[in-house]
Amino acid sequence: MRHLTRQFAIGALRRGRGIEQFLGGADVGGERAVRWVNAGVAGHDYLDYLRAT
């Protein structure tokens, strides 16, 4: 697995690219799930999503 460094994340977001990072497994409501974060740029704002599915 590749680790997302701060420098890589900042560079990608400055270029208008989105980034994702796997955060590991989780137990959500008694069921197994996968967690990850997804961040991107919309105009001059940053969007971020944390998901467990």
C-alpha positions as CSV (number, residue, x, y, z in Angstrom):
1,M,0.0,0.0,0.0
2,R,1.3,3.5,-0.8
3,H,1.1,6.0,1.9
4,L,-0.3,9.5,1.2
5,T,2.3,12.1,2.3
6,R,1.4,15.7,3.2
7,Q,3.5,16.9,0.3
8,F,1.9,14.6,-2.2
9,A,-1.6,15.6,-1.0
10,I,-0.9,19.4,-1.1
11,G,0.7,19.1,-4.6
12,A,-2.2,17.1,-6.0
13,L,-4.9,19.4,-4.5
14,R,-3.0,22.5,-5.9
15,R,-3.1,20.9,-9.3
16,G,-6.9,20.4,-9.0
17,R,-6.6,16.6,-8.6
18,G,-8.4,14.6,-6.1
19,I,-6.8,12.2,-3.5
20,E,-7.9,9.1,-1.8
21,Q,-6.5,7.1,1.1
22,F,-7.5,3.6,2.4
23,L,-7.9,3.8,6.2
24,G,-8.4,0.2,7.0
25,G,-11.2,-2.0,8.1
26,A,-14.0,-1.1,10.5
27,D,-17.0,-2.6,12.3
28,V,-20.1,-0.5,11.5
29,G,-23.3,-1.7,13.2
30,G,-22.0,-5.2,13.7
31,E,-21.0,-5.5,10.0
32,R,-17.5,-5.4,8.4
33,A,-16.7,-2.3,6.5
34,V,-13.9,-0.5,4.6
35,R,-12.9,3.0,5.5
36,W,-11.3,5.6,3.3
37,V,-11.1,9.3,2.8
38,N,-11.6,11.1,-0.5
39,A,-10.7,14.8,-0.9
40,G,-10.9,17.1,-3.9
41,V,-11.1,20.7,-5.0
42,A,-14.3,22.5,-6.2
43,G,-13.6,26.1,-7.3
44,H,-11.6,27.6,-4.4
45,D,-13.0,25.2,-1.8
46,Y,-11.8,21.8,-0.6
47,L,-14.3,18.9,-0.4
48,D,-13.7,15.9,1.8
49,Y,-15.6,12.7,2.4
50,L,-15.0,10.0,5.0
51,R,-16.8,6.8,4.1
52,A,-17.3,3.5,5.8
53,T,-19.1,1.0,3.5
